[in-house]
Structures are given as C-alpha cells and as structure tokens.
Amino acid sequence: MTSLRLGLEWFLNPDHTPLLVAQAHGWFEAAGIDLTLIEPEEHLDAVDAIAEGAMDLAITEPLHLAEDCADGHSAVGITRFLHTNGGVMYRTDTGISRPRDMAGTRIQYPGAPGPGGPAIVGTMIEADGGPYDPDAFTRVNRGFYHTDALADDAADVATLAFYNFEMVEARHRSLDVGFFALKDWGIPDFCQLILITTPERLDAQQETFARFLRVLRRGIDVVHQRPEEARQIYFTRTDTDPDDTLMRAIFEATVPCFTHDFSMTTRYYEQLEAWLVRRGLIDAPQQPLTYWTNVLALPDPARAMAH
C-alpha cells in the first residue's frame, strides 16, 4: 500500500466529491493507495507544502500555478478535474449593470490590498470601454467570504466568485446580485481546479499518480451518472444536514462542473501568462511546458489495458 497525501485548496466541499465517492467505495485501497486528504491552514500554501514534504499532491488553480512558477517555485500541473464559471459577483443595487460601471467601486478579494482584484476588475472595465484607474478602488479583504462582504455592504463587487458556490449562496440569501464571467470580458478562464506536484515527485511517483487518476475518473463517473448516490456520500462524510437546502443547491450546481478531459493546452497557459504580464502580476512569461504536462492527463491505452 502506497501512502499518498493530497492537499485540498480549501475546506472539504462539493468540489471534492469524486474523491469522497472513491474513498467510500474502497477504490483507492483496491488500487494500492492509502489516501490522506489534508485541509491546509492557508488557501495558497500548496507549493511550499509539497516542497517541504508535507504533501505529495495538491489541488490549486491555474492562476496560482503560473504565478508560483514565475516566482521561482518548482511545481508541475498534471491534471484538471473541475471547470466552473468564475468571475466577479456584484450588487445590482449599486448602479452596476455592465463592467465599466465597476470603476471606482469597493472590491472584495482575499489578497487585498494586493494587485489581483483591481487587475481582474480593471480588465473587465477596459474590455467594456471604460477607464481603469487601479488607485480609484477601495480594496476590501473579508477572506473568502465574498457573499458576506456584499450582504454586509462592505463591498460593491467580489472576485473571484465561483458561480456554483457564491452565486448560489447569494441568491439563496435573497441578495440581488449579478455576475460578469472572466471568459466574457478579456480574462483567461482560470476558475478551474488542477492537481500539482513537483517534477521530482512526478518522476518518483508517476505510476502511483496514474493509479490515483484512474480512481478519480471513476469517482467523477459516479457524480455524473449517479448524482443522488454521490450527494448522499458527500453529506454523510461532511456530516451535512440532508435537509440543508443551500448545500443541496450548491451540490447540484457543482455536479456539471466535473470534467472528463483532464488535459490542458500550452496555448491556454501562454494566454494566461500574457495577461499576468500585462497586468503586472508576474514579471515575464515562463515556458509553459516546464510546469504543465499531459503525460498522465491523457489516458495511455496500453496502461489502461494492463489494469
């Protein structure tokens, strides 16, 4: 039995359901994997945790992978498994009806007062023909509690919001909110969940990771094909009240987000890096093939037949 430690990007939530389904069915054990799920203390510490030996794999987003590697960290992405609609959630009672109306607003984002929030909102404003002045924004940091920030009138807009989570939550709370998607307003769509490791661990544990991904695919199949079974497993594992209407709605919105295509393209990361450079979030582009590989994301028919 091979021990495998997987760091989550956030607290245990519906995004992790395929893993919980596979654990409930004993598929990891059958594949010779003793899987441990780790909820990190900080949202963005995955690269350091792997480098320090606390994790073997971690879940993150393409944006963080590109930024971390541009900062000199050694990491490689090996799989994409979830793709949601991400963007900026806004209060409609503030007079916002299109992106350029966000100029000079109060932006809620976890990295405030850093440059990330204004870079995203500013790109949307410019794409809509408006003026972008990063110093005109009020920068608000309520952590990842985007909906609370809008509900408490601490902010006018919040980024990054996941449509399957924050938008569902906000409407459940009867907030009058709207949504601008990244992909519609000039920003590479990085609201995807990926698995990363280090190049050294990939070389040393490639066969273990391949077995892990085969089990992950089985879990995703169950989520799509038997969503009620998957929901029951998730609610039981997380001790969620089965009558919790908000969590049921979030779960149902998350099911379509799991993808069967684990691969990503070099072109995608080139576009993401180009945007990061334009907005001053990284100094220079890297070579995408140094931190993304499809060696395991694209199934090997010979390997599959052998198992």
N, C-alpha and C positions, 0 to 999 in steps of 0.2 A: 504494500500500500504506500503510495507516494503522497506526502503532505503537500498541500497547496493552499497558500494564504492569499485571499483576494480582498483588496481594499475597495470599499464602496466609496462613491463620490459624495454621499450624503447619508442621512439616516435611512434605515430599511424602509422601502416604499414600493409601490406597484411596478416601478421600473425594473425591479429585481425579481419579479415573479417567476420567470423561467428558471432561475437558479433555485428558488424555493420548491418549485414543482419537481425539479430533478432530484433535489435532496429528499423530498417526501417519498418519491418512488424508489430511492436507493440506487439511482443510476450512476452517481459519481462513485460510490463504493464498488459497484459492479465493474466500473472502468478502472479500478485500482487507484482511485483518488480520494484522499481524506481532505475534504474541502472545509476551510475555515473562512467565514465572512467577517470582515473587520470594518466596523464603523469608525472612520477616522475622527480625531478631535477637531481637525480643521478641514475645510472643504477642499483646499488646493495643495495638500501636502503629499500627494501620492508619489511624485517623482523622488522626493527625498526619502520617503519611507521605503521604497523599493531599493534605492541605492544603499540605504543603511541596513538592509537585510530584514526589515520588519514585515515585508510583503513580497510575494512573488509576482503578482499581477495586481493591477488597479484599474478601476473604472474612472474615466475622466471624459473631457470633451475635446474635440479637435482644436479649438482655440487655445486651450491650456497646453496641449502637446506642442503646438507650434511656438507658443511664447516661451515655454520652458526650454525647448531645444535651442531657440535663438539666444537664450540666456546662458547657454553652455552646458545645460544638463544633458546627460546621456540617457535617452529613452527611445523606444520604438513602439509604434502602434501596430497591433496585429489583427484587430477585429472591430467592426462596427456592428452593433446589435439593436440599437434603437434610434429612431429618427422621428422627432416630434416637430411641430410647428412652433418656432421660437421667435420672440420679438419684444416689442415694447407694449405694455398694457397702460392704458391711460384713463383718467376720469373724464367722462363726457360732459360733466357739469362745469368744467373749467374753460369751456370755449374751444376745446381741441376737436377738430373734425378731420384734419389731414396733417401729415407730418410737419409741414412748415409752421403749423400753429404751436409746435412744441418749443420754438425759440424762446429762450429766457425762462423756461419753466424750472420747477423743482424736480430733480431726478433722484429717484431711489435706486441704489445699486450697491451690492455688497462691498465693492472695492473703493467706495467713496472715502476720501476726496480724490482718488486717483483718476487717470485719464480715460478709463474704459467706458464709463457711462456716457460722457459727452461725445466720445468718438462714435458710439453707436447712434445716439440720438441725432448728433450733428450730421452724420452721413445721410440719414433719412431726410433731415431738413433740406440739405443741399440737393438731394435727388428730387425733391418736390419743388425746387426752385426758390427756396428760402435762404436767408443769410445765416451763417454759422459763426457764432462767437462763443468759444468754449468758456470764456470768463463770465458770460452772462447767466450761466446756470447756477442754481443753488443745488449743492451736492448733499444728498441725504443718505445716511447709512443705517438702515434698520436690519442689517444682515440679510438673510434670505426671506424675510417676512414682507414680501412685496405687497400682498393684499392688505396686511395690517397698515402699512405705510399710507396706502391710498385711503383706506377706510378711516384712519385717524386724521386725515387731512394734513399729513406731514409731507406729502409729495403729490405732484400732479401726474407724473408718469413713473413707471418702474421697468427696469431692464436688468437682466434678461428674464423674461417670463416664458414659461412653458405653457402652451395652450392647453395641454392635457392636465395641467395641475393648477396654476394660478388663475387662469380664466374660468375654469370650472369652479374653483373655490370662490372667486369673487362673485360670480353670478348666483352661486348657492347662498351667499350672504346678501343677495339683493342689491349689490353695488352696480351702479350704472357705468359700465366700463366698455372700452373699445380696444382694438388690437391692431398694431402695424407689424407685419411679419418681416423678418430680416430679408428673406429672399425676394420680397416685392419692392424693396427700397435700397438696393445697391450694396447689400452686405452679404458676403458668402454665408451660406446657411450652416452655422456651426452648432446648432442645437441638436446634437447627436451624441450618443454615448458610445464610447470606444473602450477597448481594453489595451493597456500598455504594459510594457515590462522594460527591462534593459536589454541591450544587444547581447550582453554576456549571459543573462538568464535565458534568453531565447535560444542561444546556441546550446546551452547545457540542458534545457528542459523542453526542447521543441516537441518531442514525442508526447510528453505529458500534456503540454498545451493543446496539441492536436486532439488528444482524447477528451480533454476538457471541452473543446469547442464542439465535438460531436455530441456530447451530452447537452450542451447549451442549445444546440439546434433542436434536439428532442423536446426540451422544455418549451421552446418557442412554438413548436408544432402544437403542443397541448394548449398553450394560451390561445392560439388562433382557432383550433379545431374543437376544443372543449373548454370554452372560457368560464363556464359556471364551475367546473371542477377546479380550474386554476384559481378562481376567485375564492372558493372555499379553502383551498390550501393557503392562500395568502392571508385571509382573515384569521385562520386558525394559528398560523405561525406568528403573526404580529399581534395576536390577542385583540383583534378589532371587533367591535360590536357588529354583528351581522345586520343590524337594523340602522347602521350609520349611513345615512343617505348620501352624505358628502363623499365618503370613501368609496361607496359603491359607484358614484358618478365618476370619480377620478379613475377608478379601476377600469370602468367601461371605456373611458376616453383614452386610456393608455394602451389597451389591447391592440388597436390597429397600428400602433407606433413600432411594434417589434418587426424587424426586417429579416427576411431570409437571405438577403445579399450582404454578406459580411465584408465585402471588399470596398476600397476607396481608391480614387484615381490620383495620379500625380498632378493632373491638371487642377483638381479641386484644391490641393494644398498650395499650388502656385498662386491661385487666385486669392486664397486666404492670406498668404504671406504678403501679396501685393497690397491688399487692403490694410494689413497691420503696419506695413512700412509707410503707406500714405498717411495713416493716422498717427504716426509716431509711437506706435505701441511696441515695435521692435526696430532695431537699427538697420538691419539688412536681411534679405532673404537667405534661407539656407537651401541646401539641396534636398527636396522632399523625400527622395528615396533613401536618405540616411535615417529618417525617423518614421517611415511607414513601409510596411511590407505586406503583400498579399499572399505570402508563401503558405499561410495557414487559412487565410480568409477564403481563398478559392479552393474548394474541395479537391483532393487528389484522388481520382478514381481508383488507382492502384491501392492506395492506403485504405480506402473505404472497403474494397473487396477483400482485403486481408483481415478485416474485422467483421 
